[in-house]
Amino acid sequence: MHKVDPIEIMLSDIFDKVFYSKDQEPSRKVCEDCDGVGWVETVFARPQNFDRDVGYLDTRRVECEECGGTGEVEGEE
């Protein structure tokens, strides 16, 4: 006869709730502002100075403000 182990049943229930339950975690979707990469390119001015004859516009990568750099935002339900 097979003996039932209550600890195994408890751990199995916890495992199922953590990895398979959709109710505990809010739905996430890809951030539309950064297309899921977590950063966006912004334009900034490089002004004229002693090393540069004329000013120009340059770009740099900054963390997406909408998703905080994760690439995902909470979905509306």
Distance bins in CASP14 RR format, pairs under 12 A and 6 or more apart:
PFRMAT RR
TARGET T0000
AUTHOR 0000-0000-0000
RMODE 2
METHOD distances of the structure
MODEL  1
2 8 0 0 0 0 0 1 0 0 0 0 0
3 9 0 0 0 0 0 1 0 0 0 0 0
4 10 0 0 0 0 0 1 0 0 0 0 0
4 12 0 0 0 0 0 1 0 0 0 0 0
5 11 0 0 0 0 1 0 0 0 0 0 0
5 12 0 0 0 0 1 0 0 0 0 0 0
6 12 0 0 0 0 0 1 0 0 0 0 0
6 13 0 0 0 0 0 1 0 0 0 0 0
7 13 0 0 0 0 0 1 0 0 0 0 0
7 14 0 0 0 0 0 1 0 0 0 0 0
8 14 0 0 0 0 0 1 0 0 0 0 0
8 15 0 0 0 0 0 1 0 0 0 0 0
9 15 0 0 0 0 0 1 0 0 0 0 0
9 16 0 0 0 0 0 1 0 0 0 0 0
10 16 0 0 0 0 0 1 0 0 0 0 0
10 17 0 0 0 0 0 1 0 0 0 0 0
11 17 0 0 0 0 0 1 0 0 0 0 0
11 18 0 0 0 0 0 1 0 0 0 0 0
12 18 0 0 0 0 0 1 0 0 0 0 0
12 19 0 0 0 0 0 1 0 0 0 0 0
12 20 0 0 0 0 0 1 0 0 0 0 0
13 19 0 0 0 0 0 1 0 0 0 0 0
13 20 0 0 0 0 0 1 0 0 0 0 0
13 21 0 0 0 0 0 1 0 0 0 0 0
14 20 0 0 0 0 0 1 0 0 0 0 0
14 21 0 0 0 0 0 1 0 0 0 0 0
14 24 0 0 0 0 0 1 0 0 0 0 0
15 21 0 0 0 0 0 1 0 0 0 0 0
16 22 0 0 0 0 0 1 0 0 0 0 0
16 24 0 0 0 0 0 1 0 0 0 0 0
17 23 0 0 0 0 1 0 0 0 0 0 0
17 24 1 0 0 1 0 0 0 0 0 0 0
17 25 0 0 0 0 0 1 0 0 0 0 0
18 24 0 0 0 0 1 0 0 0 0 0 0
18 25 0 0 0 0 1 0 0 0 0 0 0
19 25 0 0 0 0 0 1 0 0 0 0 0
22 28 0 0 0 0 0 1 0 0 0 0 0
22 77 0 0 0 0 0 1 0 0 0 0 0
23 77 0 0 0 0 0 1 0 0 0 0 0
25 72 0 0 0 0 0 1 0 0 0 0 0
25 74 0 0 0 0 0 1 0 0 0 0 0
25 75 0 0 0 0 0 1 0 0 0 0 0
26 72 0 0 0 0 0 1 0 0 0 0 0
26 73 0 0 0 0 0 1 0 0 0 0 0
26 74 1 0 1 0 0 0 0 0 0 0 0
26 75 1 0 0 1 0 0 0 0 0 0 0
26 76 0 0 0 0 0 1 0 0 0 0 0
26 77 0 0 0 0 1 0 0 0 0 0 0
27 72 0 0 0 0 1 0 0 0 0 0 0
27 73 0 0 0 0 0 1 0 0 0 0 0
27 74 1 0 0 1 0 0 0 0 0 0 0
27 75 1 0 1 0 0 0 0 0 0 0 0
27 76 0 0 0 0 1 0 0 0 0 0 0
27 77 1 0 0 1 0 0 0 0 0 0 0
28 36 0 0 0 0 0 1 0 0 0 0 0
28 67 0 0 0 0 1 0 0 0 0 0 0
28 70 0 0 0 0 1 0 0 0 0 0 0
28 71 0 0 0 0 1 0 0 0 0 0 0
28 72 1 0 1 0 0 0 0 0 0 0 0
28 73 1 0 0 1 0 0 0 0 0 0 0
28 74 1 0 0 1 0 0 0 0 0 0 0
28 75 1 0 0 1 0 0 0 0 0 0 0
28 76 0 0 0 0 0 1 0 0 0 0 0
28 77 0 0 0 0 0 1 0 0 0 0 0
29 35 0 0 0 0 0 1 0 0 0 0 0
29 36 0 0 0 0 1 0 0 0 0 0 0
29 66 0 0 0 0 0 1 0 0 0 0 0
29 67 0 0 0 0 1 0 0 0 0 0 0
29 70 0 0 0 0 0 1 0 0 0 0 0
29 71 0 0 0 0 1 0 0 0 0 0 0
29 72 1 0 0 1 0 0 0 0 0 0 0
29 73 1 0 0 1 0 0 0 0 0 0 0
29 74 1 0 0 1 0 0 0 0 0 0 0
29 75 1 0 1 0 0 0 0 0 0 0 0
29 76 0 0 0 0 1 0 0 0 0 0 0
29 77 0 0 0 0 0 1 0 0 0 0 0
30 36 1 0 1 0 0 0 0 0 0 0 0
30 37 0 0 0 0 1 0 0 0 0 0 0
30 38 0 0 0 0 0 1 0 0 0 0 0
30 64 0 0 0 0 0 1 0 0 0 0 0
30 66 0 0 0 0 0 1 0 0 0 0 0
30 67 0 0 0 0 1 0 0 0 0 0 0
30 70 0 0 0 0 0 1 0 0 0 0 0
30 71 1 0 0 1 0 0 0 0 0 0 0
30 72 1 0 0 1 0 0 0 0 0 0 0
30 73 1 0 0 1 0 0 0 0 0 0 0
30 74 0 0 0 0 0 1 0 0 0 0 0
30 75 0 0 0 0 1 0 0 0 0 0 0
31 37 0 0 0 0 1 0 0 0 0 0 0
31 38 1 0 0 1 0 0 0 0 0 0 0
31 39 0 0 0 0 0 1 0 0 0 0 0
31 40 0 0 0 0 1 0 0 0 0 0 0
31 63 0 0 0 0 0 1 0 0 0 0 0
31 64 1 0 0 1 0 0 0 0 0 0 0
31 65 0 0 0 0 0 1 0 0 0 0 0
31 66 1 0 1 0 0 0 0 0 0 0 0
31 67 1 1 0 0 0 0 0 0 0 0 0
31 68 0 0 0 0 1 0 0 0 0 0 0
31 69 0 0 0 0 1 0 0 0 0 0 0
31 70 1 0 0 1 0 0 0 0 0 0 0
31 71 1 0 1 0 0 0 0 0 0 0 0
31 72 1 0 0 1 0 0 0 0 0 0 0
31 73 1 0 1 0 0 0 0 0 0 0 0
31 74 0 0 0 0 0 1 0 0 0 0 0
31 75 0 0 0 0 0 1 0 0 0 0 0
32 38 0 0 0 0 0 1 0 0 0 0 0
32 40 0 0 0 0 0 1 0 0 0 0 0
32 64 0 0 0 0 0 1 0 0 0 0 0
32 66 1 0 0 1 0 0 0 0 0 0 0
32 67 0 0 0 0 1 0 0 0 0 0 0
32 71 0 0 0 0 1 0 0 0 0 0 0
32 72 0 0 0 0 0 1 0 0 0 0 0
32 73 1 0 0 1 0 0 0 0 0 0 0
32 75 0 0 0 0 0 1 0 0 0 0 0
33 39 0 0 0 0 0 1 0 0 0 0 0
33 40 1 0 0 1 0 0 0 0 0 0 0
33 41 0 0 0 0 0 1 0 0 0 0 0
33 42 0 0 0 0 0 1 0 0 0 0 0
33 62 0 0 0 0 0 1 0 0 0 0 0
33 63 0 0 0 0 0 1 0 0 0 0 0
33 64 1 0 1 0 0 0 0 0 0 0 0
33 65 1 0 0 1 0 0 0 0 0 0 0
33 66 1 0 1 0 0 0 0 0 0 0 0
33 67 1 0 0 1 0 0 0 0 0 0 0
33 68 0 0 0 0 1 0 0 0 0 0 0
33 69 0 0 0 0 0 1 0 0 0 0 0
33 70 0 0 0 0 0 1 0 0 0 0 0
33 71 0 0 0 0 1 0 0 0 0 0 0
33 72 0 0 0 0 0 1 0 0 0 0 0
33 73 0 0 0 0 1 0 0 0 0 0 0
34 40 1 0 1 0 0 0 0 0 0 0 0
34 41 0 0 0 0 1 0 0 0 0 0 0
34 42 0 0 0 0 0 1 0 0 0 0 0
34 61 0 0 0 0 1 0 0 0 0 0 0
34 62 0 0 0 0 1 0 0 0 0 0 0
34 63 0 0 0 0 1 0 0 0 0 0 0
34 64 1 1 0 0 0 0 0 0 0 0 0
34 65 0 0 0 0 1 0 0 0 0 0 0
34 66 1 0 0 1 0 0 0 0 0 0 0
34 67 1 0 0 1 0 0 0 0 0 0 0
34 68 0 0 0 0 1 0 0 0 0 0 0
34 69 1 0 0 1 0 0 0 0 0 0 0
34 70 0 0 0 0 1 0 0 0 0 0 0
34 71 1 0 1 0 0 0 0 0 0 0 0
34 72 0 0 0 0 1 0 0 0 0 0 0
34 73 0 0 0 0 1 0 0 0 0 0 0
35 41 0 0 0 0 0 1 0 0 0 0 0
35 64 0 0 0 0 1 0 0 0 0 0 0
35 66 0 0 0 0 0 1 0 0 0 0 0
35 67 0 0 0 0 0 1 0 0 0 0 0
35 71 0 0 0 0 1 0 0 0 0 0 0
35 72 0 0 0 0 0 1 0 0 0 0 0
35 73 0 0 0 0 0 1 0 0 0 0 0
36 64 0 0 0 0 1 0 0 0 0 0 0
36 66 0 0 0 0 0 1 0 0 0 0 0
36 67 1 0 0 1 0 0 0 0 0 0 0
36 68 0 0 0 0 0 1 0 0 0 0 0
36 69 0 0 0 0 1 0 0 0 0 0 0
36 70 0 0 0 0 1 0 0 0 0 0 0
36 71 1 1 0 0 0 0 0 0 0 0 0
36 72 1 0 0 1 0 0 0 0 0 0 0
36 73 0 0 0 0 1 0 0 0 0 0 0
37 61 0 0 0 0 1 0 0 0 0 0 0
37 62 0 0 0 0 0 1 0 0 0 0 0
37 63 0 0 0 0 0 1 0 0 0 0 0
37 64 1 0 0 1 0 0 0 0 0 0 0
37 66 0 0 0 0 0 1 0 0 0 0 0
37 67 0 0 0 0 1 0 0 0 0 0 0
37 68 0 0 0 0 0 1 0 0 0 0 0
37 69 0 0 0 0 1 0 0 0 0 0 0
37 70 0 0 0 0 0 1 0 0 0 0 0
37 71 1 0 0 1 0 0 0 0 0 0 0
37 72 0 0 0 0 0 1 0 0 0 0 0
38 61 0 0 0 0 1 0 0 0 0 0 0
38 62 0 0 0 0 1 0 0 0 0 0 0
38 63 1 0 0 1 0 0 0 0 0 0 0
38 64 1 0 1 0 0 0 0 0 0 0 0
38 65 0 0 0 0 0 1 0 0 0 0 0
38 66 0 0 0 0 1 0 0 0 0 0 0
38 67 1 0 0 1 0 0 0 0 0 0 0
38 68 1 0 0 1 0 0 0 0 0 0 0
38 69 1 1 0 0 0 0 0 0 0 0 0
38 70 1 0 0 1 0 0 0 0 0 0 0
38 71 1 0 1 0 0 0 0 0 0 0 0
38 72 0 0 0 0 1 0 0 0 0 0 0
38 73 0 0 0 0 0 1 0 0 0 0 0
39 59 0 0 0 0 0 1 0 0 0 0 0
39 60 0 0 0 0 1 0 0 0 0 0 0
39 61 1 0 1 0 0 0 0 0 0 0 0
39 62 1 0 0 1 0 0 0 0 0 0 0
39 63 1 0 1 0 0 0 0 0 0 0 0
39 64 1 0 1 0 0 0 0 0 0 0 0
39 65 0 0 0 0 0 1 0 0 0 0 0
39 66 0 0 0 0 0 1 0 0 0 0 0
39 67 0 0 0 0 1 0 0 0 0 0 0
39 68 0 0 0 0 1 0 0 0 0 0 0
39 69 1 0 0 1 0 0 0 0 0 0 0
39 70 0 0 0 0 0 1 0 0 0 0 0
39 71 0 0 0 0 1 0 0 0 0 0 0
40 59 0 0 0 0 1 0 0 0 0 0 0
40 60 0 0 0 0 1 0 0 0 0 0 0
40 61 1 0 0 1 0 0 0 0 0 0 0
40 62 1 0 0 1 0 0 0 0 0 0 0
40 63 0 0 0 0 1 0 0 0 0 0 0
40 64 1 0 1 0 0 0 0 0 0 0 0
40 65 0 0 0 0 1 0 0 0 0 0 0
40 66 0 0 0 0 1 0 0 0 0 0 0
40 67 0 0 0 0 0 1 0 0 0 0 0
40 68 0 0 0 0 0 1 0 0 0 0 0
40 69 0 0 0 0 1 0 0 0 0 0 0
40 71 0 0 0 0 0 1 0 0 0 0 0
41 57 0 0 0 0 0 1 0 0 0 0 0
41 58 0 0 0 0 0 1 0 0 0 0 0
41 59 1 0 1 0 0 0 0 0 0 0 0
41 60 1 0 0 1 0 0 0 0 0 0 0
41 61 1 0 1 0 0 0 0 0 0 0 0
41 62 1 0 0 1 0 0 0 0 0 0 0
41 63 0 0 0 0 0 1 0 0 0 0 0
41 64 0 0 0 0 0 1 0 0 0 0 0
42 57 0 0 0 0 0 1 0 0 0 0 0
42 58 0 0 0 0 1 0 0 0 0 0 0
42 59 1 0 0 1 0 0 0 0 0 0 0
42 60 1 0 0 1 0 0 0 0 0 0 0
42 61 1 0 0 1 0 0 0 0 0 0 0
42 62 1 0 1 0 0 0 0 0 0 0 0
42 63 0 0 0 0 0 1 0 0 0 0 0
42 64 0 0 0 0 0 1 0 0 0 0 0
42 65 0 0 0 0 0 1 0 0 0 0 0
43 56 0 0 0 0 0 1 0 0 0 0 0
43 57 1 0 1 0 0 0 0 0 0 0 0
43 58 1 0 0 1 0 0 0 0 0 0 0
43 59 1 0 1 0 0 0 0 0 0 0 0
43 60 0 0 0 0 1 0 0 0 0 0 0
43 61 0 0 0 0 0 1 0 0 0 0 0
43 62 0 0 0 0 0 1 0 0 0 0 0
44 55 0 0 0 0 0 1 0 0 0 0 0
44 56 0 0 0 0 0 1 0 0 0 0 0
44 57 1 0 0 1 0 0 0 0 0 0 0
44 58 1 0 0 1 0 0 0 0 0 0 0
44 59 1 0 0 1 0 0 0 0 0 0 0
44 60 1 0 0 1 0 0 0 0 0 0 0
44 61 0 0 0 0 0 1 0 0 0 0 0
44 62 0 0 0 0 1 0 0 0 0 0 0
45 52 0 0 0 0 0 1 0 0 0 0 0
45 54 0 0 0 0 0 1 0 0 0 0 0
45 55 1 0 0 1 0 0 0 0 0 0 0
45 56 1 0 0 1 0 0 0 0 0 0 0
45 57 1 0 1 0 0 0 0 0 0 0 0
45 58 1 0 0 1 0 0 0 0 0 0 0
45 59 0 0 0 0 0 1 0 0 0 0 0
45 60 0 0 0 0 0 1 0 0 0 0 0
46 52 1 0 0 1 0 0 0 0 0 0 0
46 53 0 0 0 0 0 1 0 0 0 0 0
46 54 0 0 0 0 1 0 0 0 0 0 0
46 55 1 0 1 0 0 0 0 0 0 0 0
46 56 1 0 1 0 0 0 0 0 0 0 0
46 57 1 0 0 1 0 0 0 0 0 0 0
46 58 1 0 1 0 0 0 0 0 0 0 0
46 59 0 0 0 0 0 1 0 0 0 0 0
46 60 0 0 0 0 0 1 0 0 0 0 0
47 53 0 0 0 0 0 1 0 0 0 0 0
47 54 0 0 0 0 1 0 0 0 0 0 0
47 55 1 0 1 0 0 0 0 0 0 0 0
47 56 0 0 0 0 1 0 0 0 0 0 0
47 57 0 0 0 0 0 1 0 0 0 0 0
47 58 0 0 0 0 0 1 0 0 0 0 0
48 54 1 0 1 0 0 0 0 0 0 0 0
48 55 1 0 1 0 0 0 0 0 0 0 0
48 56 0 0 0 0 1 0 0 0 0 0 0
49 55 0 0 0 0 1 0 0 0 0 0 0
49 56 0 0 0 0 0 1 0 0 0 0 0
52 58 0 0 0 0 0 1 0 0 0 0 0
61 69 0 0 0 0 0 1 0 0 0 0 0
62 68 0 0 0 0 0 1 0 0 0 0 0
62 69 0 0 0 0 1 0 0 0 0 0 0
63 69 1 0 1 0 0 0 0 0 0 0 0
63 70 0 0 0 0 1 0 0 0 0 0 0
63 71 0 0 0 0 1 0 0 0 0 0 0
64 70 0 0 0 0 1 0 0 0 0 0 0
64 71 1 0 0 1 0 0 0 0 0 0 0
64 72 0 0 0 0 0 1 0 0 0 0 0
64 73 0 0 0 0 1 0 0 0 0 0 0
65 71 0 0 0 0 0 1 0 0 0 0 0
65 73 0 0 0 0 0 1 0 0 0 0 0
66 72 0 0 0 0 0 1 0 0 0 0 0
66 73 1 0 0 1 0 0 0 0 0 0 0
66 74 0 0 0 0 0 1 0 0 0 0 0
67 73 1 0 1 0 0 0 0 0 0 0 0
67 74 0 0 0 0 1 0 0 0 0 0 0
67 75 0 0 0 0 0 1 0 0 0 0 0
END
